[in-house]
Amino acid sequence: MISELATKKWTPGRSGRAWAIDFHVRSPLRSSLVSVLKTSTRSSARPIVEHTVAAWYDLNHLAAGPEGLSFISLFDDTSDVWTDEDFKLVEPLSTISRWSRPDEFVNILTEVA
C-alpha cells in the first residue's frame, strides 16, 4: 500500500540545481522518486532521456544510506518512440518501468530495496 504521493517535487542536486521530479511516492517500506518519460516523437525522446539521466546522476546522493530513495524511470510506451539505447542509458541509475505494465510499476513501488 502506498501511504503518500506528492507531485512535482523540486529536489536540489549536488550541483545546486533543483530538479522537477514528477512524483515522490512513500510506501511503508520504501520511498521513491519517479520521473515520467513521455513524448509522441522520436526526435524529442533522446533529449528527455538525457535530461532524466542528468537528474538521476545529480540526485544520486539521495539513494545512499538505509533510508535512501529509489529512482524509477516510468516510460510511457503507448507510443513507439523509445529505443533500446534509451532504456540502457537510464537503467544504471534507476529502475525502469513501462506505462503498459501497471502491475509491475506497483510492485516496483512497494518492494523492499
C-alpha positions, 0 to 999 in steps of 0.5 A: 500500500502506498501511504503518500504521493506528492507531485512535482517535487523540486529536489536540489542536486549536488550541483545546486540545481533543483530538479522537477521530479514528477512524483515522490511516492512513500510506501511503508517500506520504501520511498521513491522518486519517479520521473515520467518519460513521455513524448509522441516523437522520436526526435524529442525522446533522446533529449528527455532521456538525457535530461532524466539521466542528468537528474538521476546522476545529480540526485544520486546522493539521495539513494545512499544510506538505509533510508535512501530513495529509489529512482524509477524511470516510468516510460510511457510506451503507448507510443513507439518512440523509445529505443533500446539505447534509451532504456540502457542509458537510464537503467544504471541509475534507476529502475525502469518501468513501462506505462503498459505494465501497471502491475509491475510499476506497483510492485516496483513501488512497494518492494523492499530495496 
